[in-house]
Amino acid sequence: MRIAILIASAALASCVSSPLPTQTSERGAALDARIEALMARERVVGMAVAVVERGEITHIGAYGYRNRENALPLETDTIMYGASLTKAAFAYMVMQLVDEGRLALDRSIAEYLPRPLPEYEDYTDLAGDERWRQLTPRILLSHTSGFANMRFLEEDRRLRFHFTPGEHYAYSNEGIWVLQTVLEEGLGLDVGAEMQARVFDRFGMTRTSMQWRDDFAGNLADGYAMDGTFEPHDRRDNVAAAGSMDTTIEDQARLWRGMFAGEGLSPAARAEWVRAQFPIRTAQKFPTIRYYNTTDPRGEATNLSASLVGETWEGPNGRYFSKGGHNDWTGNLVICEEAGQRCLVMLGNSVRAEIIFPEVAALVLGETEFPFWWIYPELQGE
C-alpha cells in the first residue's frame, strides 16, 4: 500500500499545474494512519482525501488500491470517476455565464431555446405538457424540476413531470441534462470545451476532463461495489453535465480550493452558488420521486436546503455546503465549512468508502451536523 501526502506551503495560483510539494507533517501522518485503519476495518479497497484550509491545500493522501487484483496502488494522480461532483463544477461554470449576462437564473428556458423543448429528440415525452416552460436555470440546478432522477428508473422509461416545477425538491440528473441542452442549443456553447477552459484550465487541473482521454489509461482506478465486486472504469465518451468528469484527488483539491475562493466569479455570483435556494424536508434523498413529498424534522432543524452547488445547512460553526457523487462502485463527498474556510474532499473507487465518511469528516472538520441520515440512511442503521 502506497501513501502519498502532499502539503502545500501556499495557496496554488489559478492555472498552475506544477506538482504539489511532497512534505509530511505529524498531523498529516496521524490522519493517514487513522484513515488506513478505518479502511481496513470496513474493507475499503481504495480512497483518496484532500484538505483545503484558508486558501491552501494542506493535505492530500491516497490509500489502498486502484486495482486490487493486480495490486496496483491508488496514487494522488490516479484517474478516478468524479460522478456527481461534476454538477458542482458545472454550476460554477453556469454562474460565470450569469456574471457575463449570457444567462439569467430566473428566466424561462423557453426564452433561450430556438424551438420548444418537446421538439428535441430527447424530450418528445413532454409533448402536450406546457409545464416545461416553467423551468428556469435556478429550478434545474436546485433540483426542483419535477423530474425523476433518471427516466430509465420510471416503469415505462419515459420522462414526465411528477409535480409542477418549483414546488418540491427531488434530486434529478434529468434536470441538469435539460440545462446542458439549453446551453448547447440555446447559447450555442460546447459544454465540454467551456468546462475545460472556464474551470479545469483555470485551476490547473491537467488530469481532469469531461470526456475520456487515452492518456488516462496508464494510471486509472477501477471500481468496487459494496460486496467487493470488481467493476472496470467506465470510459465516458460523451460530455454529461450531470456526471461525466474523470479527475484525480490532486485536481479536486485544486478545484475546491479555487471554487471556495470564488476565483473567476463576482462576489455576488459566488454567494449565489452556495446560498440556500429551496428547503429540503424529505425523509431521505433517494429514491427521489418516492420521497419527494415526505418530511423529516431533522432537515428543518438545521435548515437543510438545496443550493446550486449541492446542499447547505446550519451546523455548529455556521453555514456549511456539500456535494456528493455516487454509483454502485463509487463514493465521493465534499464538505465545506464557510466560517473556518475549510473543505474536505473524499473520493472512493470503492463505494464502501461511504461507510467511513462520517468518521473521516469528524477527524478533519469535527462535528458538522452533515445530513448523513438523509443521504446514506442504509449506512446509518435507519
N, C-alpha and C positions, 0 to 999 in steps of 0.2 A: 504494500500500500504506500502510495506516494502522497505526501502532503506538500502543498505549495503555499507559502504565506508571503503576502506582499504588503508592505507598509509604505504608504506614500507620505513624504515629508511635507508636501504642499499640495494644494488643490491642482488637479490637472487642468490645464488651459484647454478651451474648446479646440477641436480639430488636431489635438496632439495624440499620436498613437504609439509613441515610443514605449518600450517595456516599462512596467512599474518597478521601482526599486525592490529588491529582494532582501528584506531585513526581518529579523524575528524579534518579537517583544515577549516579555514574560506574560503579559495579559493575553496576547495572541496565542501563545503556546498553550496556556490553560484552556482557552476556548476551543482550540483544536482537539485537545485531549478529551474534553467533555463531549464534543460532537462525535468523535470516534467511538466513545463508549456508548452513547445513545444509539448510534448506527448499528453497532454490534448487537445491542440488546434487541433491537427491532428488525434486524436482518435487512437493513437498507443497503442496497448494492452500491449506489453512488450518489453523491450530493456535493454541492458547492455553495459557499457562503461568502458574502461580501458585506462590509460595514462602511457606511459613509457617515461622517460626523463633522458638522460645521464646515462644509465645503471641501473636506478632504476624504479621500479613500484611505481608511485606516487599517483595513484588514481584508485580505482575500485568501480563501482556502479552498482546496479541492480534495475530496476524500473518497476512498473506495475505488470502484472500477467503472470505466466507460464500457467495457466488455468483460464480464466476469468469466465467460467461457474460455477466453484466451488470456486471462489475467492482465488485461491492458488497463493501466491506471487512468483514472479521471484526472485531468490536469486543468489548470486555470485558463488555458487557451483551447480546451476541448469544445467542439461544437455541440451544443445542447439545444433541445427544442424549447423555444420561448413560449409556445402555446398562447394563452390569452393575455400574457404580458404585452403582446403585440398591440392590444387595444389601447393600453395606456400611452404608448408611443404614437399610435395613430391619432388619438385625441389631442396629443401635444402638437402634432403637425396641423391638425384641423384648427387649433387655436392660433397658429401662425397665419392661416388664411383669414381667420376672423380679424386679427390685428390689421391685416392688409386691406380689409374691406371687401374681400372677394366672397365672403360667406357670412351670413348672419344667423346666429343660433336660433332665432325665433321666427324665421321666415319659412313658409311652406316649401317643401321640396318641389312642389308644382311650379314654383317661380323660377327654378333652376333647370329643370328637365325640359328638353325641346319637345317632348311628347309625353303623354300620360304614362305613369309608371306601369299600369297593366298592359301597355303595348309593347313592353320589353319582354323578351322571351322568358326570362326567369320569373316574371311577375304576372303572367297571364292568369294565375289563380285568383288574383284580386279584381278581375273584371266584374263590374257591377257594384263594387263596394267602394263608395267615394270617400271612405274614411282615410284612404291613403293620402288625401290632400291635407289632412290634419297633421301629418308627420313633419317634424322640423329637425334640424341637426341636434338641437338640445334633447328632444324627445328620444331620438335614436341613440345618442351617446349615453343617455341616462337610463336606458333600458325600460322605457315606459311606452314602447311602441304598440304593445298588444299581441305581438307575435310569439309563438313558441320559440324555444332556444334554437332549434333547427327543424326545418319542415319534415325531415325524414323520421322524426320522432312521432309525428302525427300518424294515426292509424291509416289514413289514405295517402300519407306522404305529400299532402298539399299545404300550401301556405294560406293562412287565414288570420283574421283578427279575432282574438279571444275577448278583447274589451276595447273600448274607444281609446285611441292614443292619448296618453297623458293622465289616465285615470288610476292606473295601478303600476307597481313595479313588477317586472318579470324579466329576468336576465335573458338576453336574446342575441345570439350571433347573427340572426337574420336581420335585425335592425342595423347592425354595423355594416353588413353587406349592402343594405339599401343605401346607406350614406356613401359607401365606396362607389356605388353606381352613380350617385349624384355628382361626386367629384369627377368621375371619368366621363360621364355622358353630358352632364350639365356644364361643368367648368372646363372640360377637355384636358384634364390632368392625367398623367400616368402615375398612379398611386405608388407603385414600386419605386419609380425614379424620385418622386417627391420625398418619400420616406428616406431614401438613401441620401439625398442632398441636404434636406432640412433637419434630419435627426441623426442618422448614423455617421455621416461625414462630419457634421458639426461637432459631435462629441468624440471623434477619433475612434469610432467603432469599426476597426478594419476587418473583423471576423464576424460580422453580422449582416444578414441580408433577408429580404422578404421572399427570395426565391433560392432554390438550391444552387450552390456553386460547386464545381468539380473539385476545387482546391480544399473543400471541407472534408473530403473523403479520408484523408490521411490521419485525422485526429477527431473522431466522431463518436458521440455517445449513443449507444443503443439503449433500448428501454426495457423496464422490468415491471410486470404487473404486481398486484397485491400478493398473489401467490408465488411470486418469483419467476413467472413465465417470461421468457425472453421475447422481445419484440424488436426487430431491426429498425433503425432510424428511418422515418418516412421522408423521402426526398420530395419536397413540395415544389413543383414547377410553376404553380400559379400563385400570383400575389393575392393574399386574402387578408384584408384589414383586421378581421376578427382573430387571426391566429396563424400566420404562416412564417413568422420570424424564427430563423435559426440564429444562435448567438452564443456567447461564452460568458462565464461569470466575470471575467475582466471587463468585457464590453458592457455588461449590465451594470457594473459598478460605475463606469463612466456615464452611462445613460442616466442613472438615477441621481448621481451627483449633479449632472448638468440640468436635468429637469427640475430637481428640487430647488436649485438656484434660480430657475426661471430664465436660463440663457436662451436667447432667441425669441423671447416673449416680452410684451409690455408687462409691467406690474399688475395691471388690471386683468390681462388675459391669464397670467399665471394664477392669480387669485381665483378667477372663474373656473379654471381647470380643476382645482381641488375643492371648491365650495360645495356645500350640501345643496343638491338640486331637487331631490324628492325623497320623502321619508320612506324608510324600509321598515315594515312592521310584520312581514311574513314569518311564519314559524321556521322555515328553512329556505335555503336558496334554490336547491334542486330537488326534484324536477320542477322547473319554473312554473309551468302552467297549472300543475296540480296544487301548488301552494300559493298562487298569487293573491288569493282572497282570504288567506288565513292571517292570524295575528299572534304575536308573542310580546309580552310586556317588556322583555329584555331589550328589544330594539328601541322602544320608546324611552327607556331609562337612560340610554346612552346617546339618544338622538342619532341612531344609526340611519344613514342616508346614502342614496346614490349620489355619486359625484361624476364628473366627466372622466376622471382618471380611473375610478373604480368605486370604492366605498369610503365613507368617512364617518367618524363618530367622536364623541367626547370621552376621554379617558382620564387617568389620574393627573396627567400633565397637560391637559388641554386637548387641542384638536389633533387627531391622527387621520391618516389616509392610507389606503392599501389597494393592491391589485394582486390577484392570483391567476394561476394558469394550471389547467388540469386536463389530462385524459387518462386512459386506463393504465398508462405506464409512465406518466409524467406528473410531477407535483412541484409547482413553483409558487412562491409567495413573496411579496414585498410589503413591509410595514414601515411607515414613516411617521415620525413624531415632529410636529411643526415647531413647538417651543424649544425643544432640545436640538433641533436641526439634525436629526439622526434618521437614517434609513438602514434597515436590514433586508438584504436580498438573499433568498434561498432558492436554489434550483436543484431539483431532484430528477435524475434519469431513472429513478426507482420511485414509483408512486407511494411506497411505504415511507418515504421521507415525510409525508404529511403527518404521520403519527407523531413524529418528534418535533414538528414545527412549534407547538406551544412551549416546549421546554427550551428550545434554542432561542425563541423570541424572548423568553424570560431571562435567559443568560445575558443577552445583549441589551435589551431595552427595559428590562424589569417588567412590572405589571402594566399592561396596556389596555386591558378590557377588550382586546380584539375579539370579534364575534365568532370564535371557533365553533361555538354551539350552533351557529346559523349555517356556516359553510361546510363544516365537517361533522354533522351530527352523528353519523355512524361510527366515527372515531372517538367521540366524546361519551359514548355509552347512552345516547339519547334515542 
